[in-house]
């Protein structure tokens, strides 16, 4: 198997990296971006993660995709056509693995925006659940190849049940708080 997925200890620099990228994205997208949020494991203080900065960009409308994809391409992102394009188009940079940044575009005020932020916020406020998630990731990662998209997708799918359960709990408890 190719190099296995690596889960690294939390790095405070991930917040700085996000802020820098957020500024680049805001400059490129302008008013198209309703909000730009740091999400994923690198957004949860203390949580070990793959060293990829996940960013959620909320837009008023997902279609036409070219309205924002051209802007993202202009700052070095590539679009990965996928069935998820209907609710969360996915972009990454650089073009070759390993990626340093992932952008998930969602509809402002939509279900996908709320679910992602609810999960993030719940982990931030419940360190015990964040530790459970970290343990799951560390258990799963050695079974998946980092350089193959299908393997990285299988890793994400393997975490799906845990993420869905925590997200349901978070939404039921009124997360995300800031929307």
Secondary structure, 3 states (H helix, E strand, C coil): CCCECCCECCCCHHHHHHHHHHHHHHHHHHHHEEEEEEECHHHCCCCCECCCEEEEEEECCCCCCHHHHHHHHHCCCEEECCHHHHCCCEEEECCCCCCCEEEEEEECCCHHHHHHHHHHHHHHHCHHHHHHHHHHHHHHHCCCECCCHHHHHHHHHHCHHHHHHHHHHHHHCCCCCCC
